Amino acid sequence: MGFPDRVERTVELAQPPATVWTALTTADGLRAWFGDEAEIDLRPGGLGRVAWIGDRSAEIRVERVEEPEVFGFTWQVDGMPDDDPRRTYVEFTLQKRDGGTRLTVVESGFAQLPDSQYPATYRSHVEGWARELDELAASFDAS
């Protein structure tokens, strides 16, 4: 059975790319919108972690850093055993637009999931990225 392999979302932000880049690639920036706790070693191969209080945490591995245009990382698939090697790849692309930024996030790798897990995980990430990007936009309004 074939499944969509990627989730893609785009949002227009009033902030310049440098400001958006900081929100995506620093611990303080990530804590403002993407988790209650965050740490990151911003270099290819660097490790990071994002945690949500009372919920879960995610270990990330930085894969791509092309400041201020592309940031990518891999992370473990929700619900898979800790020792499972499968990961999805998340990539943020920033484009300067009329004094602001067009931010696109693409997460790929869902087709590798077991048939029994795919629907719930894919739906969770579709909903999750919509919610997280709303929180990113709101974090700029709050600052």
N, C-alpha and C positions, 0 to 999 in steps of 0.2 A: 504494500500500500504506500503510495506517495504522499508525503506531507510537505507543507510549506516549510522551508528551511530557515527563514529569516523573518525578523520583526523589524520594521523600519518606521521611524517617526521623525518628523521635521517640525521645528518650532522657530518662529521669528522672534528675536530678542532685541530690545532697544540698546543693550550694552554693546560696546565694541568687542572685537574678538579677544583682545588681551584680558579683559575682565572675565569673559566667559571661560577662557583658557584656565585662568586661576581657579575658577569654581570647579572645573573638571579635574584638575591635576594637583591640587594641594590638599593636605589633610583638613585645614580650616575650611577650604572651599567645599569639599565633599560633605563635611559635617553640617554645613548650612542647608543642604537639600537632600543628600543621598543616604545619610545614615546618622545615627546618634554618635557613633565613634568612627574614626577613620585614621588610617596611616598609609603612607605610600612612599615608595622609593622610585622616583620618576626617572627611570632609565630602562631601556630594553633589557628584560630579564629581571628587573627590580620587582620586589614583592610588595603587596599591600593587603589591607584588610578593611572591610566596612562592616559595621555591626549595627543592628537595630535592637534597642532595648526591649527585652521580653520576647523577642522574636527569633532572630537568627543572625548569623554572621556569614560573610563571604570572603574567602581568600582570593586575591587576584594576582595575576602575573602580568606585568607591563610588557606589551609586545611591540608597540609602535609609539614613537614620540617625535613628531614633526611640528614643533612649535612655530606658529600658533594655529596650525591648520588641521592636524590629525593626531588623535590620541586613541590608542587601542589596547585592550587587555583581554585576557582569557580568565574565565572563572568556572568553578564547578557547577554542574547542573543540579538544580534543586531536587531533593529527594533521592539522589543517587548515593550509594555508600561512599564514605570518605575516601576509600582507596580506589574508587573507580576513576580511570584515567580520562574519561570523556569530559570535555569542556566546551563551552560556547565562547565565541569571539565577539566582543563588543567594540565597535569603532565609532568614535565621534568625529565628525567633519565640520569644521567651522568655515563659513564663507562671509566675508565682509559684505554688508548690504546696507546702503543708505544710512551710514552712521551706526548701524547696529550689526547684528550677526544672525545669519541663518545657520542653525545648528541641526544637523542630522545625526541620529543615532541608528546604527544597524547592528542587530545581534543575530548571528548566524550559527548554525550547527545543530539545530533542533531535529533534523532528519535522522541523526544518529541515535535518537532516543528509542527505547523499547515502545512498541505499539501501545502497551498498556499505560505507559506514563506520558506519552506525547500530548494527548489532548489537554490534560490539566496543566502541564508545565507550559506548553505553548500559550494557552489562554492567560495564564498567570503573568507571563512576560509581556504579552500584548497590553494587558491592563496595567501592569507595573510600569512600563516605560511611559505610558500616557500620564499616569499619576506622578511619576518622578520628574518628568519634564515640566509639569504644572508646578511642582514644588521648587524646581530650579528657577522658573520665572518669578514665582512668589518670593523667593529668597532675595532677589535683586530689589524687589519693591520694599522689602523689610529693611534693607541696609541703607 
